[in-house]
């Protein structure tokens, strides 16, 4: 086990470190923002047809969102990418 090292920072250095950390967190969050795709576009995104996407959605439980008072299915690109990596939901 490595010994703990104590570092002393000035107020200005600490503020700069916190600001850089916050900026990295905001950038990471914005990079992970999902794009929402309608069913046919989501199928095309995966390189399959819409009927096959429906089958995979039922079989693998790919999450989708249906806006209130709508029959529209919206798929999150983050979920589609996860499914493409072999992650499944049940």
RAWOBEL-V439816 format. One record per residue. N is the residue number from 1. RES is the residue in one small letter. SS is DSSP state (helix for helix, strand for strand, loop for the rest). Layout:
# RAWOBEL-V439816
N|RES|SS / N|RES|SS
This chain:
# RAWOBEL-V439816
1|x|loop / 2|x|loop / 3|x|loop / 4|x|loop / 5|x|loop / 6|x|loop / 7|x|loop / 8|x|loop / 9|x|loop / 10|x|loop / 11|x|helix / 12|x|helix / 13|x|helix / 14|x|helix / 15|x|helix / 16|x|helix / 17|x|helix / 18|x|helix / 19|x|helix / 20|x|helix / 21|x|helix / 22|x|helix / 23|x|helix / 24|x|helix / 25|x|helix / 26|x|helix / 27|x|helix / 28|x|helix / 29|x|helix / 30|x|helix / 31|x|helix / 32|x|loop / 33|x|loop / 34|x|loop / 35|x|loop / 36|x|strand / 37|x|strand / 38|x|strand / 39|x|helix / 40|x|helix / 41|x|helix / 42|x|helix / 43|x|helix / 44|x|helix / 45|x|helix / 46|x|helix / 47|x|loop / 48|x|loop / 49|x|loop / 50|x|helix / 51|x|helix / 52|x|helix / 53|x|helix / 54|x|helix / 55|x|helix / 56|x|helix / 57|x|helix / 58|x|helix / 59|x|helix / 60|x|helix / 61|x|loop / 62|x|loop / 63|x|loop / 64|x|loop / 65|x|strand / 66|x|loop / 67|x|loop / 68|x|loop / 69|x|loop / 70|x|loop / 71|x|loop / 72|x|loop / 73|x|loop / 74|x|strand / 75|x|strand / 76|x|strand / 77|x|helix / 78|x|helix / 79|x|helix / 80|x|helix / 81|x|helix / 82|x|helix / 83|x|helix / 84|x|helix / 85|x|loop / 86|x|loop / 87|x|loop / 88|x|loop / 89|x|loop / 90|x|loop
